[in-house]
């Protein structure tokens, strides 16, 4: 079942029993679902979890590389300050390794790191 072009937020929210605001944030890459929901979305869409999270690897196939899920759990288990430090460190290491550059500000790594930073920033404000 595919989501309609119009009403995607509402459809996604109903499918995974979340608020429409949460679904909008997922679609806009402003935040990510929790680990269980990520796996449920991948199952629903019949796509590989890594492809769903990072746009990397094969789109189809049920082999789940748990490294991305474990990293997500680790970031969420830290205080917002510690999580922010980790994200800053990852960003710096990716820049040094040539995997992230200013010319490609919305590359796959940057999108994920930006979403984590935004999420951690909201937690700090609470």
N, C-alpha and C positions, 0 to 999 in steps of 0.2 A: 504494500500500500504506500503510495507516494503522498506527500503533503501537497495541498493545492498551492498555486502561486499566490493567491490571495487568501489570507487567513492562516498563514503558516504558523504564526505565534500561537494562535488559539488551538490549532490542531495539535501542535507539539505539546502544548500545555496539557491538553486533555489526555493525550496518549500516555504521557509520563507523570501525570498527576502532580503538576507543579503550577505555580502562578504564571500568568501570561507575561509578567515582567521577567521572571526567570528565563522563560523560553526566548524572549526578545534578547536578553543578554547573551544567551548561548548563540543565537543566530548572528548577533553582531560581534561575536568573539570578545565580549566584555567580561565574561566569566565562563567557567566550565562546570558541567554537572558533577555530582559526586561520582565516585568510582563505580558504584553499583548501577547508577543510571547510565554512565558511559557504556558499560557492557550491555545494558538493556537496549540502548539506542543502536549499538553496533549489531546486536542480534536482530532487532527489528528491521534495520536497513540492509541486513545480510552483507555487512562490510567488516573488514578487519579493523580491530580497535586502533592499531597504530596508524592506519590510513586515516581513520576518523579524527584522531587527535593531532596528527602531525602532517598528514598529507604524504606520508612516506610509506614505502613498501607496497606490497600488492593490495589492491582495493578489495578483492575478494579473498576468501579463505578464512578458516576458523582458527588458524594458529594465532594465539594471543601471546605477544611478547609482553611480559609483565613488567619490564623495566619502566615503561612510561607510567603504568599504574602505580608502581611503587614510588616513583619520584613524586607523583601527584599526592599520594598519601603522606610522604615525608614532608612536603611543603606545607600541607594542611595541618600537620601535627605540630609544627613550630609556632612560636609566638609570631605575631606580625613583624616585629623587628628582626627576629632571627630569619624568618622567611624572606624578608626584604634583602637582608645581607646575602643570603644564599642566591637569590635571583640576580643581584648585582654581580656577585662573583661569577656565576654562570655566564652572564652577558659579557663580562670582561674576558673570560677565558675563550668564549666563542669568537670574540673580536680578534684576540691574539692568534687564534688558530686559523683565522681567515674564513670562518664559517658564518660570520655576521659582519655586515659593513654598513656604513652610513648611506651608501648608494642604494641599498635594498632594505629600507626601513620596515617594510611589511612582509619580509620573508617568513617562512614557516617558523623559524626559531623565535624571531622577534614577536610574532603574533602571540605565541604561547607565553613568552616572558612578559610581554606587556599586559596580558590578561591576568597573570599571576600578580604583577605589581599593582594593578588596579584593584584586584580583590583584596590584597593585603592592605592597601591604602584605606579601603572601606572598613576593614576590621579595626585598623588603628583609630579611626574616627568614632567608632562605637563605644 
